[in-house]
Amino acid sequence: MSRWAPDAALRLERAALELFAEQGFAATSVPQIAARAGLTTRTFFRHFPDKREVLFLLERELPAVVAPLVAGAPAFLSPLGIVMHGFEAMAAGPFEGWRPALQARRAIIGSDQGLRERELLKNLLLAGVITEALAGQGVGGREARLVARYGMLVFEIALADWLDSDSDTFSDVLHSTAYRMGQLVRPARQDE
């Protein structure tokens, strides 16, 4: 087994997804994941505190990707436009190629209450990072929290819809979801 591997976290994630799909989350152990990845259990624990966390490698990386994209958004955008700019810029990267792994991951997370709770927590943490980035753009505290949570809701719904689809791009689904959500929350006109 390799003592050091530059792609160890990705190998562990891939091995865990395979094993969770084959034998279930509860029946899979950390030593099995490490062995499947060709690494040691010690290496596993250098990258992840527990076997649940291996499913959330993407969520661990997203704040570091999305925050600078939100912080670097053009100043003329609305607060929601700033958040959507961050998600759209992220979607323009390698995100499209992750669909099969994200679909497998979603099935595993959906099978375990603790994993679903962990996913909700990770989404709240990302919303917190987005809130901070919005504050750096001059958006006030309450507004920043509201827009960050709203943007996360759009992102989560778009992600679920995209994973259920085989043809649309994530960017297209994200735009469509944001538009539909905007239509639903738009106040009714007084003359209607």
TORVO-580004 format. One record per residue: residue number from 1; y, x negated, z negated of N, C-alpha, C in turn. Coordinates in nm, 4 decimals, padded with zeros to 6 digits. Last residue first. Example, Ala and Ser with C-alpha at 12.3 -4.5 7.8 and 13.67 -1.06 7.14 Angstrom:
2|-00.2250|-01.2850|-00.7080|-00.1060|-01.3670|-00.7140|00.0030|-01.2900|-00.7870
1|-00.5690|-01.3190|-00.7800|-00.4500|-01.2300|-00.7800|-00.3300|-01.3200|-00.7800
This chain:
192|04.2788|05.4791|00.9654|04.1432|05.5225|01.0009|04.0920|05.6278|00.9058
191|04.5158|05.3718|00.8840|04.5223|05.4901|00.9717|04.3842|05.5394|01.0154
190|04.4515|05.1446|00.7363|04.5016|05.2617|00.6665|04.4987|05.3880|00.7531
189|04.1476|04.9761|00.8173|04.2891|05.0033|00.8438|04.3283|05.1339|00.7779
188|03.9359|04.8147|00.5817|03.9594|04.9244|00.6772|04.1092|04.9405|00.6961
187|03.8988|04.4576|00.5606|03.9392|04.5862|00.5042|03.9626|04.6902|00.6146
186|03.6064|04.2790|00.6401|03.7424|04.3118|00.6821|03.7817|04.4470|00.6243
185|03.3439|04.2353|00.5936|03.4329|04.2273|00.4782|03.5784|04.2579|00.5129
184|03.2221|04.2626|00.8456|03.1780|04.3460|00.7336|03.2747|04.3453|00.6158
183|03.3424|04.0675|01.0028|03.3582|04.2085|01.0382|03.3228|04.2999|00.9207
182|03.2506|03.8377|00.8724|03.3937|03.8662|00.8778|03.4208|04.0122|00.9107
181|02.9786|03.8564|00.9300|03.0230|03.8660|00.7905|03.1716|03.8999|00.7857
180|02.9900|03.8166|01.2093|02.9384|03.9431|01.1536|02.9842|03.9627|01.0096
179|03.0938|03.5514|01.2183|03.1654|03.6629|01.2810|03.1216|03.7966|01.2202
178|02.8937|03.4094|01.0854|03.0305|03.4076|01.0326|03.1108|03.5245|01.0897
177|02.6799|03.4604|01.2614|02.6749|03.5073|01.1229|02.8143|03.5123|01.0627
176|02.7691|03.3298|01.4946|02.7403|03.4731|01.4962|02.7409|03.5306|01.3549
175|02.7840|03.0626|01.4049|02.9029|03.1328|01.4561|02.8841|03.2839|01.4504
174|02.5121|03.0217|01.3370|02.6167|03.0051|01.2367|02.7431|03.0791|01.2788
173|02.3890|03.0531|01.5841|02.3572|03.1473|01.4767|02.4640|03.1399|01.3667
172|02.4984|02.8312|01.7197|02.5195|02.9679|01.7693|02.4955|03.0709|01.6594
171|02.3999|02.6210|01.5572|02.5433|02.6400|01.5734|02.5752|02.7813|01.6223
170|02.1277|02.6392|01.5969|02.1826|02.6692|01.4655|02.3317|02.6965|01.4753
169|02.0421|02.8143|01.8986|02.0769|02.6915|01.8277|02.1325|02.7301|01.6920
168|01.7628|03.0356|01.9655|01.9039|03.0086|01.9384|01.9230|02.8710|01.8766
167|01.4790|03.0513|01.9784|01.5578|03.0156|02.0952|01.7015|02.9755|02.0649
166|01.3351|03.1393|01.7646|01.2823|03.0229|01.8365|01.3755|02.9740|01.9463
165|01.4147|03.2453|01.4319|01.4350|03.2506|01.5766|01.3729|03.1269|01.6409
164|01.3994|03.1955|01.1663|01.3180|03.3061|01.2175|01.3235|03.3167|01.3696
163|01.5884|03.0000|01.1358|01.4486|02.9621|01.1164|01.3532|03.0715|01.1633
162|01.8179|03.1547|01.1747|01.7831|03.0508|01.2717|01.6365|03.0099|01.2588
161|01.8182|03.3131|00.9429|01.8071|03.3759|01.0760|01.7635|03.2750|01.1814
160|01.8491|03.1115|00.7478|01.7302|03.1981|00.7475|01.7102|03.2631|00.8837
159|02.1013|03.0079|00.8262|01.9835|02.9220|00.8239|01.8553|03.0052|00.8285
158|02.2661|03.2312|00.7899|02.2502|03.1732|00.9236|02.1252|03.0864|00.9304
157|02.2444|03.2573|00.5117|02.1977|03.3658|00.5994|02.1748|03.3135|00.7400
156|02.3574|03.0092|00.4303|02.2212|03.0466|00.3911|02.1643|03.1558|00.4818
155|02.6202|03.0232|00.5434|02.5277|02.9166|00.5799|02.3827|02.9555|00.5507
154|02.7255|03.2460|00.4081|02.7157|03.2472|00.5544|02.6128|03.1436|00.5999
153|02.7115|03.1391|00.1485|02.6373|03.2601|00.1822|02.6196|03.2713|00.3331
152|02.8900|02.9247|00.1711|02.7485|02.8979|00.1439|02.6621|03.0191|00.1776
151|03.1287|03.0689|00.2088|03.0783|02.9814|00.3146|02.9314|02.9482|00.2961
150|03.1427|03.1882|-00.0450|03.1325|03.2718|00.0748|03.0760|03.1898|00.1912
149|03.1732|02.9584|-00.2025|03.0564|03.0448|-00.2221|03.0351|03.1355|-00.1013
148|03.4188|02.8636|-00.0974|03.2989|02.7790|-00.0951|03.1734|02.8635|-00.1099
147|03.5924|03.0765|-00.1510|03.5637|03.0402|-00.0113|03.4381|02.9545|-00.0023
146|03.5894|03.0712|-00.4351|03.5524|03.1910|-00.3599|03.5122|03.1560|-00.2168
145|03.6826|02.8118|-00.4936|03.5498|02.8564|-00.5393|03.5006|02.9759|-00.4583
144|03.9378|02.8235|-00.3734|03.8400|02.7236|-00.3294|03.6986|02.7642|-00.3702
143|04.0597|03.0236|-00.5224|04.0377|03.0431|-00.3799|03.9322|02.9466|-00.3269
142|04.0690|02.8975|-00.7734|03.9957|03.0237|-00.7547|03.9622|03.0471|-00.6080
141|04.2204|02.6489|-00.6989|04.0915|02.6547|-00.7672|04.0111|02.7811|-00.7437
140|04.3741|02.6215|-00.3666|04.3745|02.6434|-00.5112|04.2358|02.6663|-00.5683
139|04.3605|02.3641|-00.1307|04.3230|02.5021|-00.1594|04.3114|02.5169|-00.3110
138|04.4055|02.1004|-00.0623|04.5182|02.1783|-00.1117|04.4880|02.3247|-00.1386
137|04.1943|01.9484|-00.0035|04.2701|01.9963|00.1125|04.3869|02.0853|00.0695
136|04.0789|01.9168|-00.2466|04.1411|01.7998|-00.1859|04.2226|01.8337|-00.0627
135|03.9669|02.1676|-00.2639|04.0782|02.1345|-00.3533|04.1533|02.0124|-00.3010
134|03.7599|02.1314|-00.0805|03.8684|02.2248|-00.0494|03.9905|02.1974|-00.1369
133|03.6032|01.9536|-00.2259|03.6608|01.9096|-00.0986|03.7757|02.0012|-00.0570
132|03.5299|02.1204|-00.4404|03.6091|01.9992|-00.4649|03.6757|01.9492|-00.3373
131|03.3793|02.3108|-00.2989|03.4973|02.3522|-00.3757|03.5888|02.2327|-00.4010
130|03.1711|02.1498|-00.2100|03.2626|02.2077|-00.1107|03.3914|02.2536|-00.1798
129|03.0488|02.1008|-00.4537|03.1013|01.9879|-00.3765|03.2020|02.0381|-00.2722
128|02.9718|02.3636|-00.5180|03.0634|02.2896|-00.6040|03.1273|02.1718|-00.5322
127|02.7891|02.4178|-00.3169|02.9120|02.4972|-00.3227|03.0160|02.4275|-00.4106
126|02.5907|02.2391|-00.3995|02.6604|02.2147|-00.2733|02.7911|02.2938|-00.2690
125|02.5136|02.3708|-00.6345|02.5681|02.2352|-00.6420|02.6445|02.2002|-00.5145
124|02.4114|02.6067|-00.5284|02.5300|02.6117|-00.6148|02.5951|02.4745|-00.6280
123|02.1908|02.5033|-00.3949|02.2967|02.5673|-00.3173|02.4253|02.5787|-00.3987
122|02.0405|02.4157|-00.6131|02.0890|02.3171|-00.5161|02.2026|02.3754|-00.4320
121|01.9831|02.6654|-00.7299|02.0623|02.5667|-00.8020|02.1209|02.4633|-00.7064
120|01.8190|02.7755|-00.5309|01.9456|02.8412|-00.5667|02.0383|02.7440|-00.6394
119|01.6037|02.5954|-00.5470|01.6831|02.6046|-00.4241|01.8185|02.6714|-00.4510
118|01.5046|02.6537|-00.7999|01.5587|02.5197|-00.7738|01.6458|02.5220|-00.6487
117|01.4112|02.9132|-00.7538|01.5201|02.8908|-00.8487|01.5858|02.7551|-00.8255
116|01.2061|02.8534|-00.5769|01.3166|02.9401|-00.5319|01.4370|02.9234|-00.6247
115|01.0422|02.7041|-00.7443|01.1040|02.6393|-00.6286|01.2206|02.7222|-00.5749
114|00.9617|02.9013|-00.9253|01.0365|02.7848|-00.9725|01.1066|02.7121|-00.8597
113|00.8131|03.0736|-00.7548|00.9362|03.1194|-00.8204|01.0217|03.0020|-00.8667
112|00.6728|03.0005|-00.4472|00.6791|02.9597|-00.5877|00.8146|02.9966|-00.6475
111|00.6795|03.0487|-00.1774|00.5544|03.0784|-00.2478|00.5603|03.0519|-00.3980
110|00.9157|02.9593|-00.0682|00.8978|03.1030|-00.0856|00.7753|03.1401|-00.1651
109|00.8588|02.6891|-00.0403|00.9538|02.7319|-00.1436|00.9378|02.8809|-00.1717
108|00.6852|02.7049|00.1824|00.6390|02.6505|00.0537|00.7297|02.6978|-00.0595
107|00.8506|02.8096|00.3805|00.7272|02.8807|00.3433|00.6766|02.8344|00.2073
106|01.0476|02.6103|00.3948|01.0841|02.7456|00.3509|00.9609|02.8237|00.3056
105|00.8986|02.3973|00.4994|00.9569|02.3869|00.3660|00.9896|02.5254|00.3108
104|00.8522|02.4909|00.7568|00.7396|02.4624|00.6668|00.7875|02.4599|00.5219
103|01.1170|02.5048|00.8501|01.0333|02.6258|00.8472|00.9158|02.6071|00.7510
102|01.1937|02.2379|00.8336|01.2627|02.3362|00.7499|01.1841|02.4671|00.7415
101|01.0262|02.1276|01.0273|01.0120|02.0855|00.8874|01.0790|02.1852|00.7937
100|01.1249|02.2612|01.2611|00.9847|02.2747|01.2168|00.9647|02.2359|01.0694
99|01.4156|02.1847|01.2578|01.3664|02.3221|01.2436|01.2209|02.3302|01.1979
98|01.5342|01.9434|01.3021|01.4701|01.9624|01.1723|01.4043|02.0992|01.1570
97|01.6797|01.9292|01.5327|01.5456|01.8724|01.5331|01.4684|01.8940|01.4042
96|01.9308|02.0289|01.4556|01.8436|02.1088|01.5434|01.6989|02.0595|01.5410
95|02.0551|01.8161|01.3150|02.0049|01.9340|01.2446|01.9044|02.0139|01.3277
94|02.1843|01.5884|01.4036|02.0392|01.5994|01.4263|01.9753|01.7248|01.3673
93|02.4971|01.7533|01.4639|02.4174|01.6310|01.4506|02.2703|01.6583|01.4747
92|02.6148|01.9975|01.4565|02.6240|01.9248|01.5826|02.5414|01.7966|01.5812
91|02.5999|02.0755|01.1948|02.5047|02.1349|01.2893|02.5037|02.0610|01.4225
90|02.8213|01.9406|01.0918|02.6868|01.9018|01.0483|02.5831|01.9517|01.1486
89|03.0231|02.0867|01.2148|03.0106|01.9440|01.2449|02.8728|01.8924|01.2044
88|02.9765|02.3343|01.0933|02.9616|02.3202|01.2386|02.9460|02.1738|01.2784
87|03.0361|02.2791|00.8247|02.9005|02.3194|00.8621|02.8767|02.3022|01.0118
86|03.3121|02.2104|00.8503|03.2151|02.1178|00.7925|03.0731|02.1508|00.8322
85|03.4158|02.4453|00.9583|03.4284|02.3201|01.0332|03.3266|02.2187|00.9824
84|03.3759|02.6183|00.7466|03.2949|02.6361|00.8671|03.3018|02.5116|00.9556
83|03.5726|02.5177|00.5717|03.4312|02.5152|00.5342|03.3432|02.5254|00.6580
82|03.8029|02.5690|00.7270|03.7732|02.4328|00.6820|03.6246|02.4203|00.6473
81|03.7945|02.8458|00.7512|03.7832|02.7625|00.8715|03.7489|02.6186|00.8378
80|03.8507|02.9171|00.4900|03.7163|02.9418|00.5431|03.6929|02.8603|00.6699
79|04.1248|02.8261|00.4839|04.0230|02.7716|00.3929|03.8797|02.7962|00.4424
78|04.2302|02.7698|00.8282|04.2259|02.8504|00.7065|04.1232|02.7879|00.6118
77|04.3668|02.4664|00.9699|04.2623|02.5677|00.9553|04.2795|02.6468|00.8257
76|04.5459|02.2585|00.9754|04.5933|02.3897|01.0197|04.4894|02.5007|01.0029
75|04.4175|02.0222|00.9071|04.4958|02.0909|00.8042|04.5397|02.2308|00.8458
74|04.0808|01.9643|01.0110|04.2240|01.9748|01.0442|04.2986|02.0634|00.9440
73|03.8641|01.8054|00.7717|03.8950|01.9149|00.8642|04.0444|01.9181|00.8931
72|03.7783|01.6226|00.5870|03.8439|01.5728|00.7072|03.8783|01.6798|00.8089
71|03.6466|01.7695|00.3935|03.7691|01.6985|00.3565|03.8467|01.6503|00.4786
70|03.4242|01.8500|00.5414|03.5196|01.9502|00.4932|03.6529|01.8824|00.4623
69|03.3086|01.6013|00.5807|03.3409|01.6832|00.6973|03.4410|01.7924|00.6610
68|03.2636|01.5089|00.3224|03.3648|01.4416|00.4038|03.4024|01.5201|00.5295
67|03.0671|01.7184|00.2447|03.1951|01.6980|00.1752|03.2975|01.6229|00.2604
66|02.8328|01.6929|00.4076|02.9256|01.8048|00.4265|03.0627|01.7776|00.3640
65|02.7041|01.4548|00.3206|02.7350|01.4769|00.4618|02.8461|01.5809|00.4773
64|02.6693|01.4730|00.0505|02.7304|01.3508|00.1018|02.7683|01.3631|00.2493
63|02.5352|01.7228|00.0369|02.6703|01.7062|-00.0181|02.7417|01.5825|00.0361
62|02.2804|01.6613|00.1753|02.3846|01.7476|00.2315|02.5223|01.7297|00.1690
61|02.0920|01.5154|00.0272|02.1765|01.4447|00.1231|02.2947|01.5285|00.1722
60|01.9662|01.7026|-00.1257|02.0186|01.5841|-00.1931|02.1179|01.5113|-00.1026
59|01.8768|01.8759|00.0634|01.9826|01.9214|-00.0256|02.0451|01.8057|-00.1025
58|01.6717|01.7120|00.1714|01.7862|01.7514|00.2536|01.9031|01.7948|00.1653
57|01.4941|01.7008|-00.0448|01.5560|01.5785|00.0047|01.6801|01.6118|00.0879
56|01.3451|01.8940|-00.1727|01.4893|01.9103|-00.1652|01.5615|01.7823|-00.1250
55|01.0825|01.8421|-00.2120|01.1155|01.9478|-00.1161|01.2650|01.9598|-00.0917
54|01.0843|01.6665|-00.4192|01.0544|01.6121|-00.2863|01.0847|01.7156|-00.1771
53|01.1130|01.8148|-00.6504|01.2327|01.7567|-00.5903|01.2077|01.6996|-00.4513
52|00.8571|01.8787|-00.7309|00.9439|01.9836|-00.6767|01.0585|01.9236|-00.5980
51|00.7546|01.6460|-00.8386|00.7060|01.6877|-00.7069|00.7892|01.8004|-00.6475
50|01.0281|01.4499|-00.9785|00.9075|01.5321|-00.9878|00.8686|01.5813|-00.8489
49|01.2286|01.2667|-00.9156|01.1886|01.2815|-01.0556|01.0611|01.3639|-01.0745
48|01.2012|01.0340|-00.6468|01.2034|01.1738|-00.6912|01.1598|01.1831|-00.8364
47|01.2019|00.7541|-00.6080|01.2784|00.8407|-00.5178|01.2967|00.9834|-00.5694
46|01.0447|00.6438|-00.7975|01.1723|00.5768|-00.7690|01.2628|00.6676|-00.6862
45|00.8172|00.7975|-00.7841|00.9104|00.8243|-00.8930|01.0392|00.7435|-00.8834
44|00.6939|00.6793|-00.5583|00.7324|00.8203|-00.5572|00.8412|00.8446|-00.6620
43|00.6398|00.4265|-00.6576|00.7396|00.4416|-00.5511|00.7872|00.5854|-00.5424
42|00.4362|00.4974|-00.8361|00.5607|00.4385|-00.8868|00.6729|00.4500|-00.7839
41|00.2398|00.5689|-00.6619|00.2999|00.6736|-00.7451|00.4323|00.6235|-00.8017
40|00.2818|00.3970|-00.3449|00.2331|00.4079|-00.4819|00.3013|00.5242|-00.5532
39|00.1909|00.5038|-00.0089|00.2777|00.4402|-00.1071|00.2183|00.4566|-00.2467
38|00.0920|00.6598|00.1916|00.0612|00.5173|00.1945|00.1482|00.4381|00.0986
37|00.1185|00.9289|00.1791|00.2304|00.8565|00.2401|00.2026|00.7062|00.2516
36|-00.1118|00.9905|00.0395|-00.0990|01.0389|00.1775|00.0120|00.9639|00.2512
35|-00.0414|00.8756|-00.2101|-00.1535|00.8212|-00.1316|-00.1434|00.8641|00.0142
34|00.1699|01.0449|-00.2883|00.1924|00.9017|-00.2685|00.0829|00.8403|-00.1821
33|00.0307|01.2885|-00.3092|00.1439|01.2749|-00.2162|00.1665|01.1278|-00.1844
32|-00.1532|01.2280|-00.5109|-00.2008|01.2675|-00.3778|-00.0906|01.2499|-00.2733
31|00.0168|01.1743|-00.7303|-00.0661|01.0676|-00.6742|-00.1210|01.1022|-00.5354
30|00.1309|01.4409|-00.7588|00.2133|01.3289|-00.7145|00.1269|01.2137|-00.6625
29|-00.0874|01.7027|-00.6329|-00.0366|01.6127|-00.7369|00.0498|01.5025|-00.6748
28|-00.1332|02.0438|-00.5605|-00.1012|01.9100|-00.5104|-00.0402|01.8263|-00.6219
27|-00.1589|02.3001|-00.6465|-00.2803|02.2190|-00.6417|-00.2556|02.0752|-00.5961
26|00.0947|02.4148|-00.6177|00.0401|02.3927|-00.7520|-00.0793|02.2978|-00.7513
25|00.1242|02.4315|-00.3317|00.2131|02.3506|-00.4147|00.1484|02.3153|-00.5481
24|-00.1597|02.4030|-00.1111|-00.0705|02.4755|-00.2000|00.0095|02.3826|-00.2886
23|-00.3030|02.2657|00.0765|-00.3726|02.3039|-00.0458|-00.2854|02.3777|-00.1469
22|-00.1442|02.2465|00.3162|-00.2908|02.2444|00.3195|-00.3544|02.3046|00.1937
21|00.1221|02.2493|00.2360|00.0762|02.3475|00.3348|-00.0766|02.3588|00.3342
20|00.1243|02.0334|00.0626|00.1596|02.1656|00.0109|00.1111|02.2742|00.1061
19|00.0601|01.8271|00.2454|-00.0315|01.8625|00.1373|-00.0017|02.0005|00.0792
18|00.2882|01.8297|00.4162|00.1525|01.8452|00.4696|00.0562|01.8935|00.3607
17|00.4953|01.7852|00.2316|00.4933|01.9081|00.3126|00.3534|01.9343|00.3673
16|00.4218|01.5278|00.1396|00.4232|01.6426|00.0478|00.4166|01.7737|00.1252
15|00.4569|01.3742|00.3710|00.3239|01.3846|00.3096|00.3165|01.5057|00.2178
14|00.7353|01.4062|00.4061|00.6413|01.4493|00.5105|00.5006|01.4688|00.4535
13|00.8293|01.2870|00.1677|00.8609|01.4265|00.1999|00.7603|01.4814|00.3012
12|00.7347|01.0274|00.1995|00.6887|01.1083|00.0871|00.7144|01.2568|00.1123
11|00.8807|00.9499|00.4242|00.7340|00.9512|00.4292|00.6765|01.0369|00.3178
10|01.1406|00.9645|00.3196|01.1005|01.0521|00.4313|00.9493|01.0614|00.4442
9|01.1256|00.7650|00.1240|01.1576|00.9040|00.0857|01.1151|01.0007|00.1956
8|01.0635|00.5293|00.2805|00.9703|00.5830|00.1808|00.9991|00.7285|00.1465
7|01.1718|00.3697|00.4736|01.1639|00.5137|00.5014|01.0762|00.5859|00.3988
6|01.1467|00.1085|00.3874|01.2799|00.1648|00.4023|01.2805|00.3159|00.4253
5|00.9298|00.0179|00.1349|00.9349|00.0785|00.2675|01.0707|00.1458|00.2832
4|00.7505|-00.1977|-00.0586|00.8840|-00.1526|-00.0227|00.8796|-00.0988|00.1184
3|00.4799|-00.2250|-00.0889|00.5616|-00.2282|-00.2106|00.7019|-00.1764|-00.1811
2|00.2232|-00.0418|00.0706|00.3477|-00.1153|00.0830|00.4266|-00.1095|-00.0473
1|-00.1183|-00.0833|00.0000|00.0000|00.0000|00.0000|00.1242|-00.0874|00.0000
